[in-house]
Amino acid sequence: MTGERLLDLWLVIFVVAGIGLGIMTGFFKARRIQPGRFRWTVLRNEAIFAGINLGVTAFTLGSIKTFLASHGFITFNSNPAAWWVIALEYAFYFVLFDTWFYWLHRGMHKEPIYTWVHKIHHKSTSPNPLTTFSVSPLESLVNGGFLPLFATIFTVHDATMALIVPTNVVMGLYVHAGHEFLPRWWNKNWATKWFITTTFHDQHHKYFNFNFGGYTQVWDYICGTVRKKYESDFESRKASRLKVAKAATSTASDTANATAG
């Protein structure tokens, strides 16, 4: 077995072990945003929608990217670049996609576009990672189509694209995680409060007409579409989870002392 495969295996074991430990210790349960709202029927439907969407989208977007690349419309700069150049290119993409996502996402909430494009995704009112892919192929083409469009208009470095591609997947899984892992100070710090949290997007699924941003809350604040109770809910729920965690720790400590005595 090669070193690369061993590393992949260890990463898989690490992730699986971490998830298992988190479940056993109650780590995930304490951070669940919408407790008690999990439904197996919803998960089954999400799996079906995700399978259809991934199959159709992979073929369609893959064909578009192949065509554009083979005809010279999509090219990448393979020359070495300073880290700050890669950072600027990445930030440029980040801002453009955040703008693209906000306005098209908000437009998807208008009829008849909602019924034809976005309704499947909102069948999940309490998101989980699978919800990321439970969308109609039309919606995937709208969101996923930005990347080949961006690569056609702008020539960025290979290293930049290597950062961009996983960002889309990771952010999608992160905002639909259904669990809030960020600290209480997140929305109080000027440098971090502009980036969305899992709670932010979770409330979009629960309350529908708020919190449209994909990467940041900037456009939501500019346009007044942030749910008014979002920040107070974020803080209060984090505070209550902290109390539960402290109580659990105290109980475990008391039990251990009693046993030792």
WOPEWO-V638283 format. One record per backbone hydrogen bond with DSSP energy under -0.5 kcal/mol. CO is the residue of the C=O (numbers start at 0). NH is the residue of the N-H. E is the energy in kcal/mol with one decimal. If there is no record, write none. Layout:
BEGIN
{{CO NH E} {CO NH E}}
END
This chain:
BEGIN
{{1 5 -2.2} {2 6 -2.2} {3 7 -2.2} {4 8 -2.6} {5 9 -2.6} {6 10 -2.4} {7 11 -2.3} {8 12 -2.6} {9 13 -2.6} {10 14 -2.5} {11 15 -2.8} {12 16 -2.8} {13 17 -2.4} {14 18 -2.5} {15 19 -2.6} {16 20 -2.7} {17 21 -2.3} {18 22 -2.1} {19 23 -2.4} {20 24 -2.3} {21 25 -0.5} {21 26 -1.3} {21 27 -1.2} {22 25 -0.7} {25 29 -2.2} {26 30 -0.6} {27 30 -0.8} {28 31 -1.0} {30 179 -2.3} {33 36 -1.3} {38 42 -1.9} {39 43 -2.5} {40 44 -2.2} {41 45 -2.6} {42 46 -2.2} {43 47 -1.8} {44 48 -2.8} {45 49 -3.0} {46 50 -2.1} {47 51 -2.1} {48 52 -2.8} {49 53 -2.9} {50 54 -1.8} {51 55 -2.3} {52 56 -3.0} {53 57 -2.2} {54 58 -1.4} {55 59 -2.5} {56 60 -2.8} {56 61 -0.6} {57 61 -1.4} {58 62 -2.0} {59 63 -2.2} {60 64 -2.7} {61 65 -2.3} {62 66 -2.4} {63 67 -2.5} {64 68 -2.6} {65 69 -2.6} {66 70 -1.4} {67 72 -2.5} {67 73 -1.3} {68 71 -1.4} {72 74 -0.6} {75 77 -0.8} {76 157 -1.7} {81 84 -0.8} {81 85 -1.7} {82 86 -2.4} {83 87 -2.2} {84 88 -2.4} {85 89 -2.5} {86 90 -2.6} {87 91 -2.4} {88 92 -2.2} {89 93 -2.7} {90 94 -2.5} {91 95 -2.1} {92 96 -3.1} {93 97 -1.9} {94 98 -1.8} {95 99 -2.6} {96 100 -3.2} {97 101 -2.1} {98 102 -2.0} {99 103 -2.1} {100 104 -2.8} {101 105 -2.5} {102 106 -1.8} {103 107 -1.6} {105 108 -1.1} {106 109 -1.7} {109 112 -0.6} {109 113 -2.0} {111 115 -1.8} {112 116 -2.8} {112 117 -0.8} {113 117 -1.0} {113 118 -2.1} {116 135 -0.7} {117 121 -1.2} {119 122 -1.4} {120 123 -1.1} {122 124 -0.8} {127 130 -2.2} {127 131 -0.5} {128 131 -1.3} {129 132 -1.4} {129 133 -0.7} {130 133 -0.5} {132 134 -1.9} {135 139 -1.9} {136 140 -2.1} {137 141 -1.8} {138 142 -2.6} {139 143 -3.1} {140 144 -1.4} {142 145 -1.1} {143 146 -0.9} {143 147 -0.7} {144 148 -1.5} {145 149 -3.1} {146 150 -2.7} {147 151 -1.5} {148 152 -2.0} {149 153 -2.9} {150 74 -0.6} {153 155 -0.8} {155 76 -2.5} {156 160 -1.9} {157 161 -2.0} {158 162 -0.8} {159 162 -0.9} {159 163 -2.1} {160 164 -2.2} {161 165 -0.5} {162 166 -1.2} {163 167 -1.5} {164 168 -1.1} {165 169 -3.1} {166 170 -2.7} {167 171 -1.6} {168 172 -2.4} {169 173 -2.6} {170 174 -2.5} {171 175 -1.0} {173 176 -1.4} {177 32 -2.4} {178 180 -0.6} {182 185 -1.4} {183 186 -0.6} {184 187 -1.6} {184 188 -1.3} {185 188 -0.5} {187 189 -0.5} {188 191 -0.9} {188 192 -2.6} {191 194 -1.8} {193 216 -3.5} {196 200 -1.6} {197 201 -2.6} {198 202 -2.3} {199 203 -0.8} {200 204 -1.6} {201 205 -1.7} {202 206 -3.2} {203 207 -2.0} {206 208 -2.2} {214 195 -1.7} {216 220 -2.5} {217 221 -2.4} {218 222 -2.5} {219 223 -0.8} {219 224 -2.4} {219 225 -0.8} {224 210 -2.7} {226 229 -2.0} {228 232 -2.6} {229 233 -2.7} {230 234 -2.2} {231 235 -2.7} {232 236 -2.5} {233 237 -1.7} {234 238 -2.2} {235 239 -2.4} {236 240 -2.3} {237 241 -1.9} {238 242 -2.0} {239 243 -2.2} {240 244 -2.4} {241 245 -2.4} {242 246 -2.6} {243 247 -2.5} {244 248 -2.2} {245 249 -2.6} {246 250 -2.5} {247 251 -2.4} {248 252 -2.2} {249 253 -2.5} {250 254 -2.4} {251 255 -2.2} {252 256 -2.4} {253 257 -2.5} {254 258 -2.4} {255 259 -2.4} {256 260 -2.2}}
END
